[in-house]
Amino acid sequence: MRTLLLTLAVGLALGSTPVLAQNNNANPAAPGQDRTCLVTTGTPNSWNDVDVVGTKWLPRKAAEAQAKKDPTTMRTFDYADDPLVTGGTYASAEELCNKHFVH
C-alpha cells in the first residue's frame, strides 16, 4: 500500500511540473529584468568602438551604479535601437553588448 501511495505521489508531482513551469514566467517589470550594457573605454570620454575595452550585460540599477563611479571611463548604453540590432547583424541588444566588442 505504501508503494502505491508513493508511486501516486511521484506521478502527481511529475505530472504537475509542466503546469507549474508554465505559470512561473518571469515578470519583465521585476527588478533585475531591465538590463543594459555597461561599457568601459580605454580612452577617457571616448566611446568609439575601437576604444572599448570591456562590456557587461547587467541589471540596469547595477550598471548605472558602476558607471557613476567613473563616468569618464564607464557608461551605460541601450542598444535596442542600434542599427546593428535593427539591421539584423545582432539578434538583440544583449547579443550586441556581449559579442560586438570582443577583440
N, C-alpha and C positions, 0 to 999 in steps of 0.2 A: 504494500500500500504506500509506504514511504517513497519507494522508487517511482511509482505512478505519479504521486504529487510533485516530486522533484522534476520529473520529465515534463509535466504540465506547466510548472512554473517557468522552466527554461524555455519551453516552446512559446509561452505567452510573452516572455521577455524578448526573445528573438523576433517574434512576430510584430512587436510594437516598436522596435527600433527604427524602422524607416519612417513611421509616423512621427516619432519624436524628432528625428533629424530634419524632417520637412518643416516642422514648426519652430525650429531653432535657427531661423535666418537672422544674420547679423543686422542690427539696426544701422543704416548708413549715417544716421544723425548721432550715434553714440560716440562718446569721447574716444579718440584714437582712430576712428574710422576715416576722418577727414585728414588726408595726408598730403604732403608737399615735398618738394625736392630741396634739400639743404645743399647748397653749392659752396665749395671752398675754392678760392682763387689763390694762385701763387704770386700774383701781382696785385698789390692792394688797389682796390677800386676799379679793377679791370675785369669785366665779366665776359670777355671774348672766349669762345670755345677753347682756343689754344692755351689760355691762361688757367683754365680749370684744372685743379689737381685732385679733386675728390668730390663725390656726391653721395648723398644718403637719402633714401626714401623713408621719411619719418612721419609720425603723427604731427600735425601742424603745430600744436602747442609746444612740443619738444623742439621742433626745428626752429621755431621763432625764438624760443628761449636761448638756444645755442647761437643763433645769428646775432642776437643782441650783445653777446659777449665781445665780439669783434666785428662790427658791421663793415669794416674795410676789407675783410677777407672772407666773410661768410654772409650768405644771403639766401632767402627762400625764393623759389621760382615755381609757378604753376604752369605746367607745360600742356595742359589740356587743349588749348587753342593754338599751340605752336604748329607751324606749317609741317614740321616733321611728323607730327601726330595726325593732323587733319589731312595731310597728303598721303598718309598710309605707310611712311617709312617705318614708323613705330606704332604698335597697336594701342598704346596708352601713354599717358604722362609718366607712369611708373616705369614702363619699359625704357622710355627715352632717358629718364634720370639714371637708371641702372646700367644702361648699355652705351649710350652715345659718347660719354666722356672717358671711356676706358681707353687707355693708351697702350 
